[in-house]
Amino acid sequence: SSIMGNPYQPRRDVDERHLQQLTRSVAAHGVIVPIIVRPRPTRGEYELVAGQRRLLSCRRLGWKTIPAVIRHYDDQQVMEVGLLENLQRHNLSAVEEAEALGRLGREFVRMSRDDLARRMGVDAEELRSREELLGLSMVAREAVITGLITTEHALAILPLPTEEDQIQALTRLHRE
């Protein structure tokens, strides 16, 4: 209860089925990899840096404590670690990756796309492709985030000029 959420968390969608699986695993085997937190200005409170799903699982189990490593990270480091954890697991949608990398580049790093890609361990061309997805309508972005359509589908509807055109294409993709 002393751990607050990460304001830089790139993941917006937590898959309920996978969270249930993790919760069963944590109940059976405990938390194998500690979460990472940083101290908040209020004594005795912490902010989550990495381990959102592990924390959610422990809360569901009613646990009062969770293994945690305390790091004294600044905001940029918090965002980088949270993003790296998710990128290394390949479980963010392409839109979530693009939004998080874009935010990191805008708010903290202020470096070229190539340098940012190198720093995050991703291919610069793949990063460019992900950034293109930010041109999608919000409805289309959510369709990618929730897995309704693939990244390839999203790139195919990206050139459509209006949100209405994208929504019509989404409807057709879903139907067919």
TAMO-V182415 format. One record per residue. RES is the residue in one letter. PHI is phi in whole degrees, -180 to 180 (none if undefined). BURIAL is + if it has 16 or more other C-alpha atoms within 10 Angstrom, else -. Layout:
BEGIN
[[RES,PHI,BURIAL] [RES,PHI,BURIAL]]
END
This chain:
BEGIN
[[S,none,-] [S,-87,-] [I,-104,+] [M,-92,-] [G,-68,-] [N,-92,+] [P,-68,-] [Y,-105,+] [Q,-60,+] [P,-75,+] [R,-80,+] [R,-107,-] [D,-120,-] [V,-104,-] [D,-68,-] [E,-61,-] [R,-63,-] [H,-68,-] [L,-66,+] [Q,-63,-] [Q,-62,-] [L,-63,+] [T,-62,+] [R,-64,-] [S,-65,-] [V,-64,+] [A,-62,-] [A,-82,-] [H,-122,-] [G,83,-] [V,-88,+] [I,-81,-] [V,-113,-] [P,-61,-] [I,-75,+] [I,-117,+] [V,-130,+] [R,-130,+] [P,-66,+] [R,-97,-] [P,-58,-] [T,-77,-] [R,-57,-] [G,88,-] [E,-114,-] [Y,-133,+] [E,-117,+] [L,-66,+] [V,-105,+] [A,-148,+] [G,117,+] [Q,-55,+] [R,-69,+] [R,-65,+] [L,-64,+] [L,-61,+] [S,-62,+] [C,-64,+] [R,-65,-] [R,-62,-] [L,-79,-] [G,79,-] [W,-68,-] [K,-92,-] [T,-133,-] [I,-148,-] [P,-61,-] [A,-145,+] [V,-108,-] [I,-96,-] [R,-122,-] [H,-101,-] [Y,-92,-] [D,-85,-] [D,-59,-] [Q,-62,-] [Q,-64,-] [V,-60,+] [M,-66,+] [E,-63,+] [V,-65,+] [G,-61,+] [L,-69,+] [L,-60,+] [E,-59,+] [N,-75,+] [L,-64,+] [Q,-67,-] [R,-92,-] [H,55,-] [N,-123,-] [L,-96,+] [S,-73,+] [A,-61,+] [V,-69,+] [E,-62,+] [E,-61,+] [A,-62,+] [E,-63,+] [A,-68,+] [L,-65,+] [G,-63,+] [R,-64,-] [L,-59,+] [G,-63,+] [R,-74,-] [E,-88,-] [F,-127,-] [V,-80,+] [R,49,-] [M,-136,-] [S,-65,-] [R,-58,+] [D,-62,-] [D,-67,-] [L,-63,+] [A,-60,+] [R,-62,-] [R,-63,-] [M,-93,+] [G,75,-] [V,-117,-] [D,-75,-] [A,-62,+] [E,-68,-] [E,-66,-] [L,-62,+] [R,-60,-] [S,-61,-] [R,-63,+] [E,-61,+] [E,-60,-] [L,-63,+] [L,-70,+] [G,-82,-] [L,-72,+] [S,-65,+] [M,-62,-] [V,-64,-] [A,-67,+] [R,-59,+] [E,-63,+] [A,-64,+] [V,-71,+] [I,-59,+] [T,-86,-] [G,84,-] [L,-64,-] [I,-131,+] [T,-86,-] [T,-60,+] [E,-63,-] [H,-60,+] [A,-61,+] [L,-65,+] [A,-70,-] [I,-90,+] [L,-54,+] [P,-70,-] [L,-62,-] [P,-73,-] [T,-128,-] [E,-62,-] [E,-61,-] [D,-62,-] [Q,-65,+] [I,-65,+] [Q,-61,-] [A,-65,+] [L,-60,+] [T,-62,-] [R,-66,-] [L,-59,-] [H,-66,-] [R,-68,-] [E,-96,-]]
END
